[in-house]
Amino acid sequence: MSIKDRKERDKLDRRKLIIESATKLFLEQGYEKTSIRNIADDIEYSPATIYLYFKEKDEIFYVIHEQGFDLLNKEFIHHNQIKDPFERLAELGKIYLNFALTNPDYYDLMFIMRAPLSEIKCHSKWEAGDNSFQYLLNTVTECLDRKLIVAGDPLIVSMSIWSYVHGLISLFIRERLQSVNIEGEQNPNLLAQSLEYFLKTLKV
């Protein structure tokens, strides 16, 4: 390996270490209580080193979001081959549930944790996040065009489906189902069954 290649690898390794540390601290302490200095202290770097890779804390948070949505999008595109759009829609819901259950830390950072997203506003297009919602919107639009679900505005229907599944996951991850004493409240199968019931209410 050349010196140039080694330097580039070391640079990527440091960037990865910064992101991993920030992810851990955001989850443990919350976004507001985590500072660049906290991250630097955690990985035994100087704050100046962190600023060589990221201009501010919000940029790190943005990168974590991008990574999470990239993982989710890769799961979505595996099911492009499903020809029936309603079957594909149901599968997307299952993928979303499974993603959240398998990656609860990412899900918390992506969808639940309160944090400013000013970095997203700096970009003309939030590609990773937009792609996830666009995939859902395209599938819903295809269902509507083929009259497989109750007629409605594609955007409103998509938002309704997303909100429903997000609500299920949020209640589960934050253990809110326990507060209402639902039998078997921490059984993931309840989420899948609830989603299946909801989708049936949409079907023509």
Backbone bond lengths (Angstrom), bond angles and torsions (degrees), N, CA, C in turn:
res aa  C-N    CA-C-N  psi(-1)  N-CA   C-N-CA  omega(-1)  CA-C   N-CA-C  phi
1 M - - - 1.451 - - 1.530 109.70 -
2 S 1.328 117.00 132.18 1.450 121.40 -179.22 1.530 110.59 -73.90
3 I 1.324 115.44 163.80 1.465 120.04 177.85 1.519 110.60 -61.06
4 K 1.314 116.66 -40.08 1.465 121.32 178.74 1.524 110.87 -61.54
5 D 1.334 116.75 -45.47 1.465 120.95 -179.91 1.521 110.73 -64.49
6 R 1.338 116.16 -39.41 1.464 120.45 -179.47 1.529 110.38 -65.65
7 K 1.321 116.75 -40.88 1.467 120.76 178.80 1.527 110.80 -64.24
8 E 1.319 115.18 -40.10 1.468 118.88 179.79 1.530 110.58 -66.70
9 R 1.321 116.19 -40.36 1.463 120.00 178.10 1.523 110.97 -64.38
10 D 1.333 116.51 -42.71 1.464 120.99 178.77 1.524 110.60 -62.36
11 K 1.317 115.83 -38.15 1.464 120.55 178.89 1.526 111.02 -63.70
12 L 1.318 116.12 -44.25 1.467 120.95 178.62 1.525 110.89 -65.52
13 D 1.323 116.46 -38.72 1.463 120.70 179.26 1.531 110.90 -64.43
14 R 1.326 117.08 -41.01 1.467 120.31 178.88 1.520 111.05 -66.06
15 R 1.318 115.87 -40.89 1.476 120.02 178.74 1.529 110.43 -62.42
16 K 1.325 115.88 -43.23 1.459 120.70 178.37 1.518 110.96 -62.57
17 L 1.320 117.03 -41.20 1.459 121.71 179.86 1.528 110.86 -63.63
18 I 1.316 116.69 -40.80 1.466 121.16 177.85 1.520 110.49 -61.39
19 I 1.328 116.72 -45.43 1.465 121.04 -178.82 1.524 110.86 -64.79
20 E 1.325 116.66 -42.37 1.468 120.32 179.42 1.523 111.12 -63.42
21 S 1.321 116.83 -42.04 1.459 120.73 178.64 1.524 110.98 -64.71
22 A 1.334 116.20 -45.06 1.465 120.39 179.91 1.520 111.11 -61.63
23 T 1.322 116.79 -42.39 1.464 120.61 178.89 1.524 110.64 -58.65
24 K 1.319 115.73 -46.59 1.469 120.76 -179.99 1.530 111.14 -61.85
25 L 1.317 116.50 -46.04 1.468 120.50 -176.63 1.529 112.02 -71.03
26 F 1.325 117.20 -37.00 1.465 119.46 176.07 1.524 110.65 -59.21
27 L 1.325 115.91 -40.80 1.462 120.60 -179.01 1.526 111.77 -72.29
28 E 1.323 116.72 -38.96 1.469 121.08 -176.96 1.526 112.29 -76.75
29 Q 1.331 116.46 -41.86 1.458 120.45 -171.52 1.525 114.31 -110.15
30 G 1.334 116.14 -15.04 1.454 119.84 -172.52 1.521 110.23 90.40
31 Y 1.317 115.67 159.34 1.461 120.36 -176.09 1.527 111.78 -64.85
32 E 1.326 116.11 -48.36 1.463 120.32 -173.83 1.528 112.16 -62.59
33 K 1.317 117.99 -36.16 1.457 121.31 -175.22 1.524 112.79 -85.22
34 T 1.323 116.15 -5.94 1.465 119.85 178.48 1.520 109.52 -96.48
35 S 1.310 115.95 127.93 1.465 120.90 179.69 1.529 110.26 -116.86
36 I 1.301 115.12 166.68 1.461 120.34 174.92 1.529 109.77 -57.59
37 R 1.339 116.71 -39.74 1.471 119.97 178.68 1.527 110.81 -63.57
38 N 1.338 118.17 -39.83 1.464 120.78 177.17 1.526 110.58 -57.38
39 I 1.329 115.03 -45.81 1.467 120.26 -179.01 1.530 110.09 -64.04
40 A 1.335 115.32 -43.46 1.469 119.88 179.75 1.526 111.31 -62.22
41 D 1.335 116.16 -43.89 1.462 119.90 179.63 1.528 111.17 -63.47
42 D 1.337 115.94 -37.31 1.464 120.48 -177.03 1.523 111.64 -63.68
43 I 1.320 116.93 -35.56 1.472 119.88 -177.76 1.531 111.41 -107.01
44 E 1.338 115.19 9.68 1.465 121.98 176.02 1.526 112.44 58.89
45 Y 1.341 115.31 43.74 1.453 122.79 172.10 1.523 107.69 -115.85
46 S 1.296 116.59 167.32 1.461 119.93 173.18 1.529 108.73 -85.54
47 P 1.343 118.16 151.35 1.470 119.82 175.85 1.527 111.68 -54.30
48 A 1.338 116.59 -34.72 1.465 119.83 179.58 1.522 111.85 -59.50
49 T 1.328 116.23 -33.99 1.472 120.12 178.36 1.522 110.50 -66.39
50 I 1.327 116.69 -41.09 1.469 120.39 178.55 1.527 109.85 -59.28
51 Y 1.342 115.83 -41.96 1.467 119.79 -177.51 1.529 113.05 -69.83
52 L 1.294 117.69 -12.45 1.460 119.84 173.22 1.526 111.06 -70.69
53 Y 1.343 115.76 -22.53 1.463 121.10 -176.16 1.528 112.85 -108.68
54 F 1.323 116.96 -31.83 1.462 121.00 -177.79 1.525 109.79 -138.03
55 K 1.315 116.40 135.78 1.459 119.40 -176.41 1.522 112.80 -77.01
56 E 1.345 117.12 -22.58 1.459 120.69 179.16 1.527 109.50 -162.93
57 K 1.328 115.09 171.68 1.455 120.77 -177.96 1.525 111.89 -63.73
58 D 1.319 117.46 -37.00 1.456 120.45 -177.59 1.522 111.73 -64.40
59 E 1.324 117.00 -29.79 1.465 119.71 177.69 1.527 110.32 -67.02
60 I 1.326 116.96 -37.23 1.469 120.14 177.06 1.521 109.21 -64.24
61 F 1.332 116.19 -43.68 1.460 120.52 179.58 1.528 110.89 -60.92
62 Y 1.330 116.11 -39.23 1.460 121.88 178.47 1.534 110.66 -62.04
63 V 1.323 116.38 -44.07 1.467 120.75 179.95 1.526 110.60 -62.29
64 I 1.332 116.94 -40.40 1.462 120.39 177.85 1.528 109.97 -62.39
65 H 1.332 116.56 -41.80 1.458 120.66 176.03 1.525 110.92 -58.04
66 E 1.326 115.61 -47.36 1.460 120.72 -179.17 1.529 111.36 -58.58
67 Q 1.315 116.37 -43.54 1.466 120.16 -179.95 1.528 110.96 -63.30
68 G 1.319 115.57 -42.23 1.457 119.34 179.45 1.516 112.07 -62.66
69 F 1.333 116.41 -45.81 1.466 119.73 -179.99 1.521 111.72 -68.80
70 D 1.318 117.37 -32.15 1.466 119.57 175.31 1.528 110.75 -61.30
71 L 1.316 116.60 -42.84 1.469 120.99 177.25 1.526 110.63 -61.23
72 L 1.339 116.00 -44.87 1.465 120.29 -179.11 1.526 110.90 -65.24
73 N 1.320 117.37 -43.35 1.463 121.19 -179.30 1.526 112.02 -62.42
74 K 1.325 116.26 -37.76 1.467 119.42 178.10 1.518 111.06 -63.04
75 E 1.327 116.37 -35.29 1.465 120.04 176.87 1.526 110.29 -68.52
76 F 1.336 116.80 -40.08 1.465 120.92 -179.39 1.522 111.69 -61.46
77 I 1.328 116.55 -48.91 1.464 119.43 -171.71 1.523 113.02 -69.11
78 H 1.317 117.10 -14.83 1.461 119.66 175.81 1.530 111.06 -63.38
79 H 1.336 116.82 -18.04 1.462 119.98 -173.58 1.522 112.50 -110.08
80 N 1.332 116.02 20.63 1.464 120.37 175.56 1.522 111.84 -61.18
81 Q 1.329 116.46 -26.69 1.459 120.05 -174.76 1.524 112.83 -75.48
82 I 1.322 118.12 -9.69 1.472 120.28 178.43 1.524 108.27 -73.14
83 K 1.320 117.20 112.92 1.468 121.80 -173.21 1.526 112.34 -74.02
84 D 1.337 117.21 -41.12 1.465 120.49 -179.29 1.529 108.86 -73.33
85 P 1.345 118.42 115.54 1.464 119.96 -175.35 1.532 113.54 -64.73
86 F 1.352 117.18 -29.20 1.467 118.01 178.34 1.527 110.31 -70.70
87 E 1.317 116.99 -39.95 1.461 120.38 175.80 1.527 110.00 -63.43
88 R 1.336 116.15 -38.60 1.457 120.22 177.94 1.527 110.70 -65.76
89 L 1.333 116.49 -39.58 1.461 121.14 178.14 1.526 110.86 -61.34
90 A 1.330 115.84 -44.52 1.464 119.81 178.50 1.527 110.86 -62.46
91 E 1.321 115.96 -38.77 1.462 120.15 -179.97 1.528 110.75 -67.63
92 L 1.335 116.95 -37.43 1.465 120.33 177.53 1.526 110.69 -60.47
93 G 1.330 115.69 -40.71 1.455 119.33 177.89 1.518 111.89 -62.13
94 K 1.323 116.36 -41.94 1.465 120.86 178.62 1.535 110.70 -65.30
95 I 1.334 115.92 -40.57 1.469 120.23 179.25 1.524 109.77 -61.81
96 Y 1.315 115.87 -43.78 1.464 120.88 -179.12 1.524 110.31 -61.34
97 L 1.332 115.93 -45.85 1.466 120.31 178.04 1.518 110.69 -60.49
98 N 1.328 116.00 -47.28 1.462 120.18 -177.71 1.520 111.68 -65.25
99 F 1.339 116.52 -38.33 1.458 120.43 178.26 1.526 110.37 -59.87
100 A 1.315 116.14 -45.50 1.465 120.55 -178.56 1.524 111.53 -65.67
101 L 1.331 116.64 -39.76 1.465 120.33 -179.19 1.523 111.61 -72.07
102 T 1.334 116.36 -33.26 1.461 121.25 -179.27 1.522 112.15 -81.77
103 N 1.346 116.20 -30.59 1.464 121.57 -177.25 1.528 110.43 -126.14
104 P 1.334 118.10 59.68 1.472 120.30 -175.45 1.524 113.40 -60.22
105 D 1.345 117.32 -32.57 1.462 119.62 179.16 1.526 110.97 -66.99
106 Y 1.317 115.66 -47.57 1.461 119.48 177.31 1.527 110.07 -59.38
107 Y 1.342 116.29 -45.20 1.461 119.98 -176.93 1.523 110.97 -61.12
108 D 1.316 115.88 -41.78 1.462 120.44 178.46 1.528 110.36 -58.79
109 L 1.328 115.98 -47.30 1.458 120.47 -179.32 1.528 112.25 -67.79
110 M 1.323 117.44 -35.05 1.456 121.86 -176.48 1.522 113.18 -77.06
111 F 1.347 116.63 -37.34 1.454 118.77 -167.35 1.530 116.47 -128.02
112 I 1.324 117.86 -15.95 1.465 118.87 -172.62 1.526 112.75 -115.23
113 M 1.315 117.24 -46.43 1.456 120.31 -174.82 1.529 111.77 -60.55
114 R 1.324 115.53 134.17 1.460 121.22 175.48 1.528 109.05 -77.95
115 A 1.311 115.66 121.80 1.459 120.37 178.89 1.525 108.26 -162.43
116 P 1.322 117.35 145.69 1.474 119.62 178.38 1.520 110.25 -67.19
117 L 1.315 115.49 141.27 1.460 119.92 179.69 1.526 109.66 -118.03
118 S 1.334 115.59 42.94 1.455 120.35 -179.07 1.521 111.72 -61.98
119 E 1.337 116.62 -29.35 1.459 120.24 -179.55 1.524 110.90 -63.81
120 I 1.347 116.65 -35.92 1.464 120.32 178.02 1.520 110.09 -62.77
121 K 1.330 117.02 -39.19 1.460 121.41 -178.84 1.523 112.10 -67.39
122 C 1.319 116.31 -19.21 1.469 120.31 178.76 1.519 111.89 -76.59
123 H 1.323 116.10 -15.18 1.462 120.32 -178.46 1.529 108.91 -100.48
124 S 1.310 116.39 137.08 1.462 119.95 179.40 1.517 111.42 -65.69
125 K 1.322 116.15 -26.30 1.468 120.88 178.48 1.520 109.06 -145.78
126 W 1.327 116.33 128.88 1.462 121.32 176.79 1.526 106.31 -91.95
127 E 1.318 115.92 85.72 1.465 121.61 -166.58 1.517 113.56 -58.64
128 A 1.333 117.91 -51.00 1.465 119.70 -174.68 1.528 111.56 -64.19
129 G 1.328 116.56 -47.00 1.465 119.93 179.72 1.515 111.89 -66.74
130 D 1.340 116.29 -42.03 1.465 120.44 178.90 1.523 111.58 -61.85
131 N 1.329 116.71 -39.89 1.462 120.54 -178.38 1.518 111.74 -62.18
132 S 1.330 116.20 -39.24 1.466 119.72 179.76 1.519 110.77 -62.57
133 F 1.330 116.31 -49.36 1.465 118.81 -178.40 1.523 110.91 -69.29
134 Q 1.342 117.38 -37.00 1.460 120.36 -179.93 1.523 111.28 -63.09
135 Y 1.333 116.19 -35.60 1.468 119.87 178.39 1.524 109.84 -62.52
136 L 1.345 116.00 -43.84 1.465 120.42 176.70 1.522 110.38 -63.78
137 L 1.330 117.01 -47.20 1.465 121.38 -178.02 1.527 111.49 -60.17
138 N 1.320 117.53 -42.47 1.464 120.80 179.61 1.527 111.18 -63.39
139 T 1.333 115.95 -40.06 1.467 119.97 -179.65 1.526 110.27 -67.71
140 V 1.321 117.26 -42.55 1.468 121.72 178.05 1.536 109.89 -62.86
141 T 1.319 116.69 -43.41 1.464 120.74 179.81 1.523 111.10 -60.60
142 E 1.321 115.91 -40.25 1.464 120.01 178.19 1.533 110.44 -65.77
143 C 1.319 117.35 -39.72 1.467 120.97 176.66 1.531 110.76 -61.24
144 L 1.336 116.15 -42.46 1.463 120.73 -179.94 1.521 111.39 -67.50
145 D 1.318 116.79 -42.03 1.467 121.16 -179.71 1.525 111.27 -61.97
146 R 1.323 115.60 -34.29 1.467 119.75 -179.18 1.522 111.91 -94.21
147 K 1.345 115.49 7.78 1.471 122.50 176.36 1.533 112.37 55.80
148 L 1.342 114.66 42.84 1.459 120.43 178.53 1.523 112.33 -93.83
149 I 1.333 116.90 -17.91 1.462 121.30 177.47 1.532 108.68 -130.75
150 V 1.325 115.29 164.22 1.458 121.39 -178.80 1.517 110.16 -56.69
151 A 1.331 116.83 135.82 1.455 122.27 -176.57 1.526 111.56 -60.06
152 G 1.315 115.84 142.97 1.453 121.44 179.24 1.510 110.10 -179.97
153 D 1.309 116.00 172.68 1.456 120.56 177.26 1.529 108.61 -69.73
154 P 1.335 118.32 127.55 1.476 120.48 -176.68 1.529 113.49 -54.54
155 L 1.327 116.62 -40.06 1.462 119.92 -179.07 1.530 111.34 -66.09
156 I 1.332 116.01 -44.31 1.461 120.29 -179.42 1.523 111.07 -65.72
157 V 1.340 116.18 -42.13 1.471 120.27 179.22 1.531 109.55 -63.14
158 S 1.323 116.83 -43.89 1.469 120.85 -179.83 1.520 111.22 -62.94
159 M 1.327 116.41 -44.46 1.456 120.01 178.19 1.523 111.52 -62.29
160 S 1.321 116.22 -38.09 1.465 120.85 -179.94 1.521 111.22 -64.72
161 I 1.331 116.13 -43.53 1.468 120.17 179.48 1.523 110.46 -65.46
162 W 1.308 116.36 -47.10 1.466 121.21 -180.00 1.533 109.89 -59.93
163 S 1.330 116.39 -45.48 1.465 120.24 -178.77 1.522 111.47 -62.84
164 Y 1.321 116.40 -38.22 1.461 120.01 -179.76 1.532 110.96 -64.49
165 V 1.325 115.65 -49.58 1.471 119.31 -177.86 1.528 110.49 -66.82
166 H 1.321 116.45 -39.91 1.467 120.01 177.80 1.525 110.53 -61.86
167 G 1.330 116.24 -40.17 1.461 119.55 178.75 1.523 112.13 -62.05
168 L 1.320 116.06 -42.70 1.467 120.41 178.22 1.530 110.59 -58.93
169 I 1.325 114.63 -50.66 1.467 119.91 -177.23 1.523 111.80 -63.96
170 S 1.317 116.67 -42.69 1.467 120.35 -178.60 1.525 111.00 -61.95
171 L 1.317 116.50 -43.56 1.460 120.27 177.65 1.525 111.32 -61.99
172 F 1.324 115.23 -39.02 1.465 120.12 -177.98 1.521 111.36 -71.32
173 I 1.341 116.61 -51.18 1.463 120.91 -176.40 1.520 111.72 -62.82
174 R 1.314 117.00 -39.36 1.466 120.76 179.97 1.530 112.65 -87.31
175 E 1.338 116.08 8.00 1.471 123.16 174.85 1.524 112.48 57.83
176 R 1.333 116.12 34.40 1.462 120.45 178.82 1.523 112.45 -79.28
177 L 1.317 116.29 -19.96 1.468 118.35 177.69 1.522 110.61 -65.45
178 Q 1.320 116.26 -28.31 1.463 119.78 179.00 1.521 111.42 -66.22
179 S 1.342 116.22 -30.35 1.462 119.95 -175.43 1.524 112.42 -68.65
180 V 1.341 116.78 -20.65 1.469 119.10 177.51 1.526 110.88 -105.37
181 N 1.326 115.49 11.02 1.466 121.74 172.40 1.525 112.54 58.47
182 I 1.341 116.45 45.82 1.457 120.71 176.31 1.519 108.76 -79.23
183 E 1.318 116.48 128.03 1.472 120.28 -178.32 1.527 109.58 -62.43
184 G 1.341 115.87 129.98 1.462 120.48 -179.43 1.513 112.23 67.77
185 E 1.352 115.81 32.98 1.457 120.57 -171.28 1.522 114.52 -59.90
186 Q 1.315 118.23 -24.83 1.458 119.62 -179.31 1.524 112.65 -100.95
187 N 1.314 115.90 20.98 1.454 121.24 177.24 1.530 108.94 -90.51
188 P 1.331 118.91 113.01 1.468 121.22 -178.66 1.521 113.39 -57.64
189 N 1.333 117.03 -24.20 1.462 119.33 179.57 1.521 111.87 -61.85
190 L 1.329 116.57 -28.56 1.459 119.77 177.31 1.525 110.76 -61.89
191 L 1.321 116.28 -36.79 1.460 120.33 179.96 1.521 110.69 -66.60
192 A 1.316 116.76 -45.38 1.459 121.23 179.55 1.521 111.20 -62.95
193 Q 1.328 116.47 -40.08 1.460 120.86 179.59 1.527 111.39 -67.65
194 S 1.324 115.81 -38.67 1.458 119.97 178.12 1.527 110.82 -66.03
195 L 1.328 116.38 -41.81 1.457 120.52 177.49 1.525 110.72 -62.50
196 E 1.310 116.45 -43.80 1.469 120.72 179.53 1.523 111.00 -59.62
197 Y 1.320 116.04 -42.03 1.476 120.37 178.83 1.534 110.15 -63.72
198 F 1.324 115.83 -44.90 1.480 119.91 -178.87 1.520 110.89 -60.78
199 L 1.327 117.53 -44.41 1.461 120.24 -178.84 1.523 111.64 -64.81
200 K 1.321 116.81 -32.22 1.478 120.07 177.65 1.517 111.19 -63.80
201 T 1.333 116.41 -32.19 1.477 119.51 178.94 1.536 111.50 -69.74
202 L 1.327 116.96 -18.99 1.467 120.69 179.18 1.521 112.43 -88.08
203 K 1.326 115.29 -25.23 1.459 119.73 -172.62 1.525 112.21 -72.46
204 V 1.323 114.88 139.44 1.474 120.88 179.41 1.520 109.02 -75.86
